[in-house]
Amino acid sequence: MGRHWHKRKMTFLLALTLGGLVYIGWLQLFGTLTGVDQVDGIIGVVFGLSICSNPAAFIVDLLFFRRSTLNVFSSGRSLVLWLIFNLLVLLVGWLVIFIGTTRLIGSVEAIH
């Protein structure tokens, strides 16, 4: 389960991270994804939450269920690298949530 699981999980997290970076870049370059700020914001918040869910679950497992999580890693170094990678994915997810929330709130304030 170890290596094969890590490779699949890493590929999945990289795909989510790249998708998050594409979302951020697209909004920076073109200003809108769908043409409606509220929809762009909802997409950003939901997508950011889905990006953050896997790294957050790993960190919770690491904090509360150490024994089962530590058995998956071959060394302490691989565990630290995996933790750093998960924190970077979590950061991208937070940025997507932040940008989505500002789009959502900004469009609501513009209506009032």
C-alpha positions in Angstrom: 0.0 0.0 0.0 2.9 2.4 0.8 4.5 3.5 -2.4 1.6 3.0 -4.7 -0.7 4.8 -2.3 1.7 7.7 -2.1 2.1 8.0 -5.8 -1.7 8.1 -6.4 -2.3 10.5 -3.6 0.5 12.8 -4.7 -0.8 12.8 -8.3 -4.3 13.6 -7.0 -3.0 16.4 -4.7 -0.9 17.9 -7.6 -3.9 17.9 -9.9 -6.0 19.7 -7.3 -3.2 22.2 -6.6 -2.7 22.9 -10.3 -6.4 23.3 -10.7 -6.4 25.8 -7.8 -3.5 27.7 -9.4 -5.3 27.8 -12.7 -8.4 29.2 -11.0 -6.3 31.9 -9.3 -4.4 32.7 -12.5 -7.5 32.8 -14.7 -9.2 35.2 -12.4 -6.1 37.4 -12.3 -5.8 37.4 -16.1 -9.4 37.6 -17.2 -11.2 38.9 -14.2 -14.0 36.4 -14.3 -14.6 32.7 -14.8 -18.3 32.7 -15.6 -19.2 36.3 -16.0 -21.0 36.4 -12.6 -19.0 37.3 -9.5 -21.3 35.4 -7.2 -21.0 32.2 -9.2 -17.2 32.7 -9.5 -17.1 33.1 -5.7 -19.2 30.0 -5.0 -17.0 27.9 -7.3 -13.9 29.2 -5.6 -15.1 28.5 -2.1 -16.3 25.0 -2.9 -13.2 24.2 -5.0 -10.9 25.6 -2.2 -12.7 23.4 0.4 -12.2 20.3 -1.7 -8.5 21.2 -2.2 -8.1 21.6 1.6 -10.0 18.5 2.6 -7.3 15.9 1.9 -4.3 17.7 3.5 -6.5 18.7 6.5 -7.5 15.0 6.9 -3.9 14.0 6.8 -2.9 16.5 9.5 -5.8 15.4 11.7 -4.7 11.8 11.3 -1.2 12.7 12.1 -2.2 14.6 15.3 -4.7 12.2 16.6 -3.9 8.8 15.1 -0.1 8.9 14.9 0.6 5.2 15.1 -1.5 4.3 12.0 -0.2 7.3 10.0 3.5 6.8 10.8 3.4 3.2 9.6 2.8 4.3 6.0 6.1 6.2 5.8 9.5 4.5 5.3 11.5 7.2 7.1 11.1 10.4 9.1 12.4 12.4 6.2 9.6 11.1 3.9 7.1 12.0 6.6 8.4 15.6 6.8 8.5 16.0 3.0 4.9 14.7 2.8 3.8 17.1 5.6 5.5 20.1 3.8 3.8 19.1 0.5 0.4 18.8 2.3 0.9 22.2 3.9 1.6 23.8 0.5 -1.5 22.2 -1.0 -3.4 23.5 2.0 -2.0 27.0 1.4 -3.2 26.9 -2.2 -6.6 25.8 -1.1 -6.8 28.6 1.4 -5.9 31.1 -1.3 -8.7 29.8 -3.5 -11.2 30.0 -0.7 -10.0 33.6 0.1 -10.3 34.7 -3.5 -13.7 33.0 -3.9 -14.9 34.6 -0.6 -13.8 38.1 -1.7 -15.6 37.6 -5.0 -18.7 36.5 -3.2 -18.7 39.3 -0.6 -17.7 41.9 -3.1 -20.6 41.0 -5.4 -23.0 41.1 -2.4 -21.8 44.5 -1.3 -22.1 45.8 -4.9 -25.8 44.8 -4.9 -26.6 46.8 -1.7 
